[in-house]
Amino acid sequence: MNVTIYHNPRCSKSRATLALLEERGLSPEVVDYLKSPPSLAELSRLIALLGITPRQFIRSGEAAYKDLGLSDPDVDDPELLQAMRDYPALIQRPIVVAGDAARIGRPPEAVLEIIPT
């Protein structure tokens, strides 16, 4: 099974999640999403795999969230997706995808639900 982690090397949860996968003997594909942001289609796919909304997928504590006025309830899903594409630091992290399932690694152990044992 292919495993991918959307990783931010500066994030302690992301580093801990990657280490957890490696401890399990996995060699995941590592996507540094800050350097290579996901496309709008890939963001939509991740959100669908996670079973959440774009608003649940966005990091509301980031400066760009406030600067762009994304807390406004009138900001729709396509606008949120575009903001995450343009400002990838807004994307929740880390995200692990295994097959047709995905989890956000907060806490890191949450990803074990989709990793084969």
C-alpha positions in Angstrom: 0.0 0.0 0.0 1.3 3.4 -0.9 1.4 5.9 1.9 1.9 9.6 1.5 2.4 12.3 4.1 1.8 16.0 3.4 4.6 17.2 5.6 5.8 20.5 7.1 9.3 19.8 8.4 9.1 22.8 10.8 6.0 21.3 12.5 6.6 19.1 15.5 3.4 17.1 14.9 4.4 16.5 11.3 7.9 15.4 12.3 6.4 13.1 15.0 3.9 11.6 12.5 6.6 10.9 9.9 8.8 9.3 12.6 5.8 7.1 13.7 5.3 5.9 10.1 9.0 5.1 9.8 9.0 3.3 13.1 6.3 1.1 11.6 8.7 0.2 8.8 7.0 2.4 6.2 8.8 4.6 3.7 6.0 7.1 2.9 6.2 9.5 -0.1 6.9 12.8 1.6 5.3 15.9 0.1 6.6 19.2 1.4 3.3 21.0 0.7 4.8 24.4 1.5 7.2 24.0 -1.4 4.8 22.1 -3.7 1.3 23.1 -2.8 -1.5 20.8 -3.7 -3.7 21.7 -6.7 -7.3 22.7 -6.1 -8.3 19.2 -7.3 -5.9 17.5 -4.8 -7.1 19.7 -2.0 -10.7 18.7 -2.8 -9.6 15.0 -2.9 -7.9 15.2 0.5 -11.0 16.9 2.0 -13.2 14.2 0.6 -11.0 11.4 1.9 -10.9 13.1 5.3 -14.7 13.5 5.3 -14.6 17.1 6.4 -15.4 20.5 5.0 -12.9 23.0 3.6 -13.5 25.2 6.7 -12.6 22.3 8.9 -9.4 21.8 6.8 -8.1 25.3 7.2 -5.9 26.5 10.0 -7.7 29.5 11.6 -4.7 30.5 13.7 -2.6 31.5 10.7 -2.0 35.2 10.0 -3.2 34.7 6.4 -6.6 33.5 7.8 -7.2 36.8 9.5 -5.5 38.9 6.8 -7.8 37.4 4.1 -10.9 37.7 6.1 -11.6 34.0 6.0 -13.5 33.9 9.2 -16.4 35.6 7.4 -19.2 33.0 7.1 -19.9 34.4 3.6 -16.6 33.1 2.3 -17.6 30.0 0.4 -15.8 26.7 -0.1 -14.2 27.5 -3.5 -12.7 30.7 -1.9 -11.4 28.7 1.0 -9.8 26.2 -1.3 -8.2 28.9 -3.4 -6.8 30.5 -0.2 -5.3 27.2 0.8 -3.8 26.8 -2.7 -2.4 30.3 -2.6 -1.3 30.2 1.1 -0.5 26.5 1.8 0.4 27.3 5.5 -3.4 27.4 5.9 -3.7 23.7 5.3 -4.1 21.4 8.4 -1.0 19.2 8.9 0.2 16.6 8.7 -2.1 14.7 6.4 -1.4 11.0 5.8 -3.0 9.2 2.9 -3.1 5.4 2.7 -5.0 3.9 -0.1 -8.5 5.5 -0.1 -8.3 6.8 3.4 -6.7 9.9 5.0 -6.2 11.2 8.5 -4.8 14.4 10.0 -1.9 13.5 12.4 -3.2 15.4 15.4 -2.3 13.5 17.5 0.2 11.6 15.4 -1.3 8.3 16.5 -4.5 9.1 14.6 -2.9 8.0 11.4 -2.5 4.5 12.7 -6.2 4.0 12.0 -5.5 3.8 8.3 -2.1 2.1 8.3 -2.0 -1.6 7.8 -0.5 -3.6 10.6 
